[in-house]
Amino acid sequence: MWHKTLRVYVIGAAALFTIGLLTSYSGLSKKDNVVAPENSLPQVIKSVNVNRTFAFADEPVPTDNFDARERLERELLINSYGHATTMINLKRTSRYFPMIEKELRENGLPDDLKYFPVIESNLSNAVSPAGARGLWQFMKSSAEFYGLEVNEEVDERYHIEKSTKAAIKYLGDLKKRFGNWSLVAAAYNLGPTRLANDVRAQRAENYYELNLPEETNRYFFRLLAVKDIFTNPQQYGFYVDNQTYQPLDNYQTIEITGPIPSLGDFAKEHKTSYRMLKLYNPWLIDSKLSNRLGKKYELRIPK
């Protein structure tokens, strides 16, 4: 008997759920003038409005150019409907943007450059298949050229503040060489020598006339898309409110001039965990710090 009762209950619950789902979808359809075909998914995917003004670092984007407009629309759609990644990146801005914005102001560079690490690394200490690392995705040779230490135990491409200072210096140098920020973006992605060769070979006068590798063709438009979404998140359906990731700024600094044979022991001695020590000092990439040259390092110990 109870089997029959359970079966009736399940069928009834399923019927109520289906009615509610169809009613909900019907409301969306009427509101948005969408006719729902049979067996359709209960969702509404809209296009984005690109018939408006866009700019990056005060440089206007020629959206009257159909190619530029379509490339921008592609990145707006991909990033606005990449819900999880975009939401996590929005949450991470509270952790990293204040420091990046401060460095940009102090160096007289546009605030919009803060979007570079969003598309480079999703605001994380990522590793690319080509070997680029850190928030700003430096290759080893470029990192060392801009003063970052990279070896088997220390990799300052993972040092948030030091790598940011290096990246800002690099972006400033690219601006002096190429003259505008769209070409700077292309050079940052492709490499300045390769870009200069392509500009010369294609007789191009600006970024929009260049035919570059797919990733570089998309790169500047991804910057534009991320800027537009992050400036107006609610227009794209993202409601972050106050649930963001806060800066890791509750720590004390300890100066080290000698070796640390075991970072695990070091963490325990300072009443923290190995995991927390690594989170606050991601540039320490081994389980020890030999420091054979007696360099001075500043380690952050979470309070």
C-alpha positions in Angstrom: 0.0 0.0 0.0 2.8 2.4 0.9 4.4 1.8 -2.5 1.2 3.1 -4.2 1.1 6.1 -1.9 4.7 7.0 -2.5 4.2 6.6 -6.3 1.2 9.0 -6.2 3.2 11.5 -4.1 6.1 11.4 -6.5 3.9 11.9 -9.6 2.1 14.7 -7.9 5.3 16.5 -6.9 6.7 16.1 -10.4 3.5 17.6 -11.9 3.6 20.6 -9.6 7.3 21.2 -10.4 6.6 21.0 -14.1 3.7 23.4 -13.9 5.8 25.9 -11.9 8.7 25.7 -14.4 6.4 26.3 -17.4 4.6 29.1 -15.6 8.0 30.7 -14.8 9.2 30.3 -18.3 6.0 31.7 -19.7 6.5 34.8 -17.6 9.9 35.3 -19.0 8.7 34.7 -22.6 5.9 37.3 -22.4 8.2 39.9 -20.8 10.9 39.4 -23.4 8.7 38.7 -26.4 10.1 35.2 -26.8 8.1 32.4 -28.1 9.1 29.2 -26.4 9.4 26.2 -28.8 8.4 22.8 -27.7 11.0 20.9 -25.5 13.0 24.1 -25.0 15.2 24.9 -22.0 13.7 27.4 -19.5 16.2 30.2 -20.1 16.6 33.4 -22.0 19.9 34.2 -23.7 20.1 37.8 -24.9 22.6 39.6 -27.1 24.5 42.6 -25.9 24.3 46.2 -27.1 27.5 47.2 -28.9 25.9 50.2 -30.7 27.4 52.6 -28.1 30.6 54.2 -27.2 33.6 52.2 -25.8 37.0 53.3 -24.8 40.1 52.0 -23.1 42.3 54.4 -21.2 40.5 57.3 -22.9 41.2 55.9 -26.3 38.0 55.4 -28.3 37.1 52.1 -30.0 35.9 52.3 -33.6 32.6 50.4 -33.2 31.5 51.8 -36.6 34.0 49.3 -38.0 31.9 46.1 -38.3 34.9 43.8 -37.6 35.8 45.6 -34.4 32.2 45.6 -33.3 31.7 41.9 -33.9 35.0 41.0 -32.2 34.0 43.1 -29.2 30.5 41.5 -29.1 32.1 38.0 -29.0 34.1 38.8 -25.9 31.2 40.5 -24.2 29.1 37.4 -24.7 31.8 34.9 -23.7 32.6 36.8 -20.5 29.1 37.7 -19.5 27.8 34.1 -19.9 30.9 32.6 -18.4 29.1 33.0 -15.1 31.3 31.2 -12.6 34.7 32.6 -13.8 33.4 36.1 -14.1 31.8 36.0 -10.7 34.9 34.7 -9.0 37.0 37.4 -10.8 34.6 40.0 -9.6 35.0 38.8 -6.0 38.8 38.8 -6.4 38.9 42.5 -7.4 38.5 43.6 -3.8 41.7 41.7 -2.9 43.9 42.9 -5.7 42.5 46.1 -7.4 43.2 48.5 -4.5 46.9 47.7 -4.6 47.1 47.7 -8.4 45.2 51.0 -8.6 47.5 52.6 -6.1 50.6 51.6 -8.1 49.1 52.8 -11.4 48.3 56.2 -9.9 51.8 56.6 -8.4 53.3 55.8 -11.8 51.0 58.1 -13.8 49.4 55.2 -15.8 45.7 54.8 -16.6 43.4 53.0 -14.1 42.1 50.7 -16.9 45.4 48.8 -16.9 44.2 47.0 -13.8 42.2 44.7 -16.1 45.3 43.1 -17.6 45.7 40.5 -14.8 42.0 39.7 -15.0 42.4 38.3 -18.6 46.0 37.1 -18.0 45.4 35.0 -15.0 41.9 35.4 -13.7 43.5 37.4 -10.8 45.4 34.3 -9.6 48.9 33.0 -9.5 48.4 30.9 -12.6 50.8 28.9 -14.7 50.4 28.9 -18.5 51.3 26.0 -20.8 54.1 28.2 -22.2 55.6 28.7 -18.7 54.3 32.2 -17.9 53.5 32.6 -14.2 51.9 34.7 -11.7 49.2 37.4 -11.7 50.7 39.2 -14.7 51.9 36.1 -16.5 55.6 36.9 -16.8 57.9 34.6 -18.7 61.2 34.0 -16.9 63.4 36.1 -19.1 61.1 39.2 -18.9 60.7 38.7 -15.1 64.5 38.7 -14.6 64.9 41.7 -17.0 62.5 43.7 -14.7 64.3 42.7 -11.5 62.3 39.7 -10.3 64.2 36.8 -8.7 63.4 33.4 -10.3 65.1 30.2 -9.2 64.3 26.8 -7.8 63.2 28.1 -4.4 62.1 31.7 -5.0 59.9 32.9 -7.8 58.9 36.5 -7.5 56.5 36.3 -10.4 54.2 35.0 -7.6 55.0 38.0 -5.4 51.9 40.1 -5.9 53.4 43.5 -5.1 56.8 43.0 -6.8 55.3 41.5 -9.9 52.8 44.3 -10.2 55.5 46.9 -10.0 57.5 45.1 -12.7 54.4 44.8 -14.9 53.6 48.4 -14.6 57.1 49.3 -15.6 56.9 46.9 -18.6 53.5 48.4 -19.7 55.0 51.9 -19.4 57.9 50.9 -21.6 55.6 49.3 -24.2 53.5 52.5 -24.3 56.7 54.6 -25.1 57.5 52.2 -27.9 54.1 51.7 -29.5 52.3 54.9 -28.7 48.7 53.6 -27.9 47.2 51.1 -25.5 45.6 48.8 -28.1 49.0 48.1 -29.5 50.5 47.8 -26.0 47.9 45.1 -25.3 48.9 43.2 -28.4 52.6 43.6 -27.6 52.0 42.3 -24.0 50.3 39.2 -25.4 52.4 38.5 -28.5 55.7 40.0 -27.6 57.0 43.5 -28.7 59.5 42.2 -31.4 56.9 40.0 -33.1 54.3 42.7 -33.0 56.7 45.3 -34.5 57.5 42.9 -37.3 53.8 42.3 -38.0 53.0 46.0 -38.0 55.8 46.6 -40.5 55.0 43.6 -42.7 51.3 44.4 -42.9 51.8 48.1 -43.3 49.2 48.6 -40.6 48.5 52.0 -39.1 46.7 50.8 -36.0 45.7 47.6 -34.0 42.4 47.3 -35.8 44.1 46.9 -39.2 46.3 44.0 -38.0 45.7 40.3 -38.6 47.4 38.6 -35.7 47.3 35.1 -34.1 43.8 34.3 -32.7 44.7 34.9 -29.1 46.2 38.3 -29.8 43.3 39.2 -32.2 41.0 38.7 -29.2 43.2 40.1 -26.5 42.4 43.8 -26.6 38.7 43.1 -27.0 38.8 40.9 -24.0 40.2 43.8 -22.0 37.3 46.0 -23.3 34.7 43.4 -22.4 36.0 42.8 -18.9 36.2 46.5 -18.3 32.6 47.0 -19.4 31.3 44.0 -17.3 33.2 44.9 -14.2 32.2 48.6 -14.4 28.5 47.6 -14.8 28.2 44.1 -13.3 24.5 44.4 -12.5 23.7 45.3 -16.1 25.1 41.8 -17.0 23.2 40.1 -14.2 26.1 39.8 -11.7 25.2 40.8 -8.1 28.3 40.5 -5.9 27.1 42.8 -3.0 29.6 42.6 -0.2 30.5 39.0 -0.6 34.0 39.7 -2.0 37.5 38.3 -1.2 39.3 40.7 1.1 43.0 41.6 0.9 45.4 39.4 2.9 46.6 42.4 4.9 46.4 41.0 8.5 50.0 39.9 9.0 53.3 40.8 10.6 56.5 40.9 8.6 59.7 39.0 9.6 63.0 39.7 8.0 65.1 36.7 7.2 68.8 36.8 6.3 69.7 33.2 6.7 68.4 29.8 5.6 65.2 28.2 6.6 65.7 24.4 6.4 62.0 23.6 6.7 59.2 26.0 6.0 56.9 23.5 7.8 58.9 23.9 11.0 59.2 27.6 10.4 55.4 27.9 10.2 54.8 25.9 13.4 57.4 28.1 15.2 55.4 31.2 14.2 52.1 29.7 15.2 50.7 29.3 11.7 50.3 26.5 9.1 52.4 25.6 6.1 49.3 26.4 4.0 48.8 29.9 5.4 52.5 30.6 5.1 52.3 29.8 1.4 49.1 31.8 0.9 50.8 34.9 2.3 54.1 34.2 0.6 53.3 32.5 -2.7 56.8 33.4 -4.0 58.3 30.7 -1.8 58.0 27.8 -4.2 60.0 25.1 -2.4 59.6 23.6 1.1 62.8 25.3 2.2 64.8 28.5 1.7 68.5 27.9 1.4 69.5 31.6 1.0 73.1 30.8 0.4 73.9 34.4 -0.4 72.4 35.7 2.8 69.9 37.9 1.1 67.3 39.8 3.1 63.8 38.4 2.6 60.6 39.7 4.1 58.1 37.0 5.1 54.5 37.7 6.0 53.2 35.8 9.0 49.4 35.9 9.3 48.1 37.1 12.6 
